[in-house]
Amino acid sequence: MTTTSADVDVVLPCLDEAEALPWVLGRIPAGWRALVVDNGSTDGSPDLARALGATVVHEPRRGFGAACHAGLTAATSDIVCFCDCDASLDPGLLVPFVREIRAGAADLVLGRRRPEGRGAWPAHARAGNLALARMLRRRTGLRLHDLGPLRAARREPLLALGLTDRRSGYPLQMVVRAADAGWRIAEHDVPYRPRTGASKVTGTWRGTWQAVRDMSRVLAETPADRELVR
């Protein structure tokens, strides 16, 4: 892993993930840069990430979207990837995603999570994800099955989407706005492992449905609404 002249930047939103960091950072492909975006950790995650060779970005505003967007704005590579920092997903799986982007076969590549191991994807989290996928299909026509965090796209077009959500709606807003802009969006199966530590969002029914409510607001957004914001 290197921290300079990266071919690809990998954004890793992080909140108290010290236990998972060695595994995750050890799987960043050679020549790529890990951007660990610390979102207020108290377990030493930033220092550990730095010691393991990652570039650390600090985002004091709490929220998954805030951390993801801070990483996107800090990125400098042409292609930017996103991956959770809890060891549920292997960043090495992004290699074919990046290859597809570079080949011009897709503008945004998403990972469809396929759970491996007991407890990898609790029933309430799957139910929420299924509901959102159905709402997304009605809103955009996209026949996607998952709105997971493993994804890749080019940095400048991502920034041009003008993403505004800073909570759990960020990943969905990226897909909705990309679809509205006519992007070619691909989805590929990826193994999904039990996460290390407790989930910050979907560990409970309450957290899951709060995320669904956040994302429902994103789905209600129209291009006209965006013009009003501007």
N, C-alpha and C positions, 0 to 999 in steps of 0.2 A: 504494500500500500504506500502511496506517495501523497504528499500534501502540496506539491507544486506541479505546474504544467499538466493538469489532469485532463484526460481524454473525456471523462464523464464526471459530473458531480452527483453524489448520492445524498439526498436530504434525509436525515434521520431525526425526527422530532423526539425529544428525550425529556422525560420527567421521572426521576428516580429509577434509572435502569442500570445501575452499576453492576448488578448480577448478570445481566444479559450482554452488556457491552463487549466483553472479550470475544464471545461467540460471534456476535454480529460483525464487529470490525475485522475479525479474522477471516471473514468471508467476502470482504470487499474485493472485487477483481483487481488484479495488478494494473497500475496505471490510472486507476480511478481515485477520486478524492472523496473521503467521507466528511460530510458537513453535519456534525452533531449539534442540533439546535437545542440548547438547554432552556427549559421552560420553567425554571425555578426549583431545580433539584436540591435536596438537602442530604443526599447520600454520597456525595463526592463524585457524582457522575461526570461533571465537566473536567475535573483533574484527571480522572481515570481515562477518559476519552482522549485527552491531550497526550497523556503518557503512552497511549496505544497508537499514536500517530494521526489521529483525526484532527481536523480543524473544528474548533468550537465556536459556535455563534450563540450569543445570549439574547433571548427574547423574554423580557419581563412580563409582557401581557400574557396571561394565562389563556390557553385555548389551543386545540390541535391545529386549527387553521392559522392562528397567529404564528405558531412554530413553523409550520410548513412554508408559509409565505416568507418568513424571515430567511429561511434557507434558500428559497427560490431567488430572492433579491440579493443574497450574498453569493450565489453561484456565479461562475464566470465561464463555464464550459458551454459548448454549443448544445449538448444534450444533458438534461437533468432528469434524474430518477428520484423516486420517493419510496421509502421502505420504513415500516415500523421498526422500533429499536428494542423490541421486547423478546426477540429470538423466536417469534412465531413464523417469520418468513426469512428465507435465506437470500441476501442481496445478490449472491452469485447467480440466482435465477434471472436476474435482469439482463444478462449477457445477450440472449436471443432477442429480448425486447429492443435493446439498443441496436442490434444488427438490423432489425426490421425498420426502425426509424431511419437509420443511415441509408438503407436501400431504397427509401422512399415508398415502401409498401404500406405504411400507416403513419398517421400524424400523432396518435396517442395509443399506447399499448397498455392494457390493464391485465392484472393477474386475477383469474377466477380461483378463489380459494377452495381447495379440496382437503378437508380435515384429515389429519393422520394422528392417531392416538386419542385415547379417551380424554374428553374434556377440551379438545382443541377448539371447538366452536359450540358453545352452549346453545340450547334450543331457543332461548329468548333472543340471542344475537342473530341466529339464522332466520328467525321469524321476522325480525325487524329488517334484515337485509333483503329478504324476499319481498316484503311489502314495498320497500323503496324501489327495488328493481321493476316491480309492476307499475308503480307510479311513474318511474322514469320512462318506461316503454310507452305509456299513454301520452306523456309530455313530449317526447322526442322521436318516438318510433324505433329507438335503438333496442335491439333484442339482446341486451346484456343480462347476465345472471348474477353479477356481483359488483359491488362498488368498493372493492378492497383497496388497501393503501399501496400495493406494489404496482408501480406504473412508470412510464418513461415517455418523454416528449422533448421537443426542442425548446430551449430556454426563451428565446425572443418571442415566439408565438404564444407561449404560456403567459408571459408578462403582458402581452397585448390583449389577453382575455379580460384584463382588469378585474381580477377576482377580489371580492370584497368581504366574503364571509371569513370570520376569524375563529369560528368554533367548529363543531363537528360537521357542519354543512360544507366545509371547504372541498373535500374530495368530490362530492356530488356536484357542486357548483362548477368545478373544473370540467366535468363531463357534460353538463347541460350547456355551458357556454361553448365548449368545443363543438358539440353537436349543432348548435344554432349557427356556428361559424362555418359549418360544412366540413369539419375535419373527418378524416377516415379513422375510425376507432376500432381497434382489434382487441380481442380478449382471448387469453390462453390459460389453461389449467396450471395451477401451481400447488405444491403441497403446503399445507397449513398445519403447523405444529402447536402443541399447547404452549401458551406464552409463559415467560418467566415472570413471576410476580403477579400482582393483582391488576386487573384491567382498570384504567382510569375512566372509561366511558361505558363499555358494554358488559361490565362484570355483574350487573343486576338488571332485572326487568325495568326498574325505574330509570337507570342510566341509559338503557337501550331505547326506551320510548322517548326519553328527552332528546336523544340523538335523532330519532325519527321525526320529532316535532321540528327540530332545527332544520332538518333536510326538507321537510314538507314546505317550509317557507321558501327555501331555495327553488323548489319545483314550481311554486306559484309565481316566481319572477318571470317577467316578460321582457323582450328587447326594449319596449317602450319605457318600462320601469328603469332600465339602466340609463337611458338617455336623460331621464328626470334627475337621477343621482348625479350625473355629470354636470 
